[in-house]
């Protein structure tokens, strides 16, 4: 690969458990969002172009509170994930409100991609190391080698409820598969999950590798996304038209099983932060303030006259 990697950010979701547009909620000392910190770290790693996947409904607010500021230091483009953004011949089912999922989100930016790209969530703090590793690998990987930054499960949990995590099976540094656990909880004796609404709990190793949707892909992914999404619409969407979702990790699992790609697993020692619940916000604010006080981030993050290149020299 000889094209410079691009950053793709999935920001269309509204955060139903949180109760609002958490992608643009301030958590930093000067009103920075979690997304600001990810963009800052990605820019230091070498990413110069970002594609925001949003909806038209949040476009005005998103541009005002995030996009216009970032356009001063990175090239900014937008892709729109709408229910009617479907392949020819398909139409959204009547009554459908729920988005089509992460796989569909990435598919929506296909016209803007012509080389390697990273994919992240808008509402997660990933830490600096993951972006640095991802950029280096994306610059040198072949078309059939994807990558993913994995985190220790214990570094990704909240004190305020259950979370969904993709637990990874890794062999010799490469991903074998990702299994989604939809209800993992931080308990006194360590992480545990339930599949029966809490009637019983089973432990998970605190150091097991989980995916937080910090992926690196080549454009080889895109035709696979489109063909798999058409199959999804014919099968799952026909059977469960209002609630089914097309998830990115499920396609990656299928491609690995069919020997269409391999996924190198990179390891990040950083602590994940996110605002899954309203009660998470104060702890995240304290963490961001502490990192700013320690000099990891300038305050304000995007100050007048600053650019990511000059900040990189300082840090």
N, C-alpha and C positions, 0 to 999 in steps of 0.2 A: 504494500500500500504506500502511495506517495502523496496522497492528499492529506491536508491537516485535519485531524479529528474535530468533529462538531459536537456540541452539547445539546441534547434534546431533553426538554423538561416537561413532564406530564403535570399540568396544572389545571385541568378541566374539572376535577372533582370538587365538591363543595364541603366535604368532611362532615358526613351526616351525624356521626356520634359527637362531634365537637359542637355543631350547631351554628355554622357560619362559614364564611370564606377565609379559612384559616391560612391559606397561602399568603395572604397579605396582612395578617395580624402582626403588629409590632412586638418583638421580643428583645431587641437590642437596646443598649443605653440611649441611643439617639433615634429610636423608632425603626431600627432595621428589622427585617423579616428573616425567618430561617432561610428563605430562598436567597436573600442577599448574601448570607454567609457561604452558602454553597456556590454561588456565582463568583464570589471573591476567591474562594479556594480553587475553583476550576480555572479561573483566569490566571492565577499564579502558576498552575500546573501547565498552562500553555494553550488552553482553549480560547479561541478568539471570536467564534461565532456561536450563537445560541438560538435554538428554535423553541419557542414557547408553544405548547399545545394547550389551548384554552377553548372556551366556548364564546360565542358572540354575546351571550348574556352578561359575561363578566369582563368583556374586552375593555370597556371604557375605564372601569375602576382598576383593572390590572395594568393597563398602560400607564395610568396616572401614578399608581403607587409603586410599580416595579419597573415596567418596561422602559419608560422614558428615561429613568435614571440610569439603567444599565446600558442604554444606547450610547451613553457618553464614553463607555469603556470597552464595549463589545459590539460586534455587528448583531443586530436583533432581527429575527424573522418570526412570523406567527403561522401556526397551522391551527385549524379549527376542528374540534371533535364534536360533531353534531349527530343526532340520531339518524338523520337522513343522509349522512355521508357514507353511502353504501355502494357496493359494486353495481354495475348496470343490471337492471332487471329485478333488483331487490328493493323493498320498501319497509319502513319501520312498522311494526304491528300497532294496531290501534290501541291506545292506552299506555303504550310504553313510555316511561319517564327515565328509568335507570340507564346510565351510560352503558356502552357495549363492552367496556373493560380496557385493560392496559394494552392488549394486543391491537385492538382497534385504534387506540390513541396513537400508537407509533405508526400504524399504517396510514393515518391521516397526514403525516408529514412526508410521505414517500416522494412527492414531486420536488421537495427541497433538498433531498439527500443525494449526493453523488460520490460519497466516500465513507470512511469509517466514522462511527458516531457512538457517543455514550448516551445512556438513558438514565434519568433519575426522577424521583418523585419531587414535587415542589415543596412538600411540607415536612421534609426530613433534613436533619443536620447530619452530615456524613463524616466530617472531619477532613483535614487536609491530605492525609497520607493516601486515602483511597483515590482521590482525583489524580494525584501525582503518579501513582502506579498505573492507573487506567490509561492515562495519556501516553505514557512511555510504551505500554504494550500495544495500544492501538496504532501507534506509528510504525510498528515493526511486524505485526502479525500478518499471516496470510489470510486469504478470503474465507477459508473454512475454519479458522480458529477465532472463536469469540472469547470473551472474558467476562468475569463477574467478580466484584469485590465482596468477600464474605466477612461477616462480623460474628464475634462470640455472642451467643444467645443472651448471656447474662448482661451484656452491654447494650441490649436493645429493649429492655423491659421498662414498663411504667409502674409506678406505685399505685395507680388509680383505677386499675381494671384489667381486663383481658386484652390481648392483642393478637393479630394474625401475623404469622411469620412463615416464610418458606424455609423449611429445614432441609439442608443439603446433604447429599451423600457424595463424598469426595474420595477419589482413589488416585494416588500418585500425582496429586496436584490438579486433577481434572474432574469436572462435575460429572457424576453419573446420573443424578436426577434431583429434582426439587419436589418436596412433598409439603403441601400447604396445611398448616395447623391453624384453624380459625379461632381457637380460644386457648391461648397460653397465658398463664398468670404467674406473677412473682409471689412465691409462697415462702414461709419461714424456712423450710428445708430445701429450697431451690425451685427452679422453674418446673411447672407441671401443666398438663393440658387435659381438657375434657372433651369428649365427643357426645355426652349425654346430658347436656345442660347442667353440669356440675354435680350430678349424682355420684360420679366417681372421677378421680384424678389419677393421672399417670405421670411419673417424673420424666423430665428431659435433662440430658447433661448440660450443665451451665456453659460448658465450653464448646458445645456443638456449633457447627457453622450454619449461619442463616443468611438468606438473601434479603437485602433491603431495597431491591430494585436499583442497584448501581451496576449497570450492565455496559458492556462494550461489544459492538457488532460491526460487521461489514454489510455492504448493501446486498450480500447474498441472502440476508434475512427477509428482504422485502417481498420477493415473489412467493416465498414460502408463507409469509403472513397473509398475502392476498388469497392464495389458493386455500389455505386452512380456514380463513375467515368465511369464504364462500361455503365450505363444508359445514362450518359451524352454523351458518344461517339456514342451511338446508335441514340440519339435524337438530341440534340443541335448541336453536331459536324457534324452530317449528314446534318442538315439544314443550318448551317453557318460554313463551314469547315475551313475557313481562319482566322476568328476573334473571335469566341466564346472562353470563358474561364470558367474554373471550379473553383469557389471561395470557400474558406474554410467557411466563414460566412454563405453561403447559405446552406451548409450541416448541420452546427450547427442549423440553423433555422429549418430545416426539422427534425432533431433528437429531438429537443425540442417539436415540434408540434406532433410528434409521441410518445412522452413520453419515449423516449429511453435514455434520459439524462436530467440533469438539469445543469445550468451554474450559478455558484455563481459570482456575480459582485463585484469586489474589487475596491476601489476608490483611485486614486493617486492624491495628490495635486501638483505634479511636473509639470513644464512647459515642453512641448514637443518641441524638436528642430529637424529640418530636412532640407535637401537641395533639395527641390522640383524643384526649378529653380536656375540657375546660380547666380542670384541676391541675393539669400538667404544666400550665403556662407559667406560674410563679417559679417553679424549679428550673424551667428552661431559661427564664429571664435571669435568674441568679447565675446559671452556668455561663451565659453569654457575657454577663457583666464581669465575671471572674476572669474569663479568657481575655477580655479587653483590658482589664487592669493588669494582667500579666504581660501584656504587650503582644499577644498573638494577633490581635486585630486592632487597627487604629480606631479612634473615636473622634468624629463619626466615621463610619466605615467607608462611605463614598464622599469624602470631604471635598470642598471647593478646591479645584486645581489638582486633585489627586487622580492618578490613574493606576491601574493594577501593576503596570510595569515598574513604576517608581516605588510602589509599596513592596514589591518583590525584593528589590535591592535592600530595603530597610529590614525585612524579615528574613 
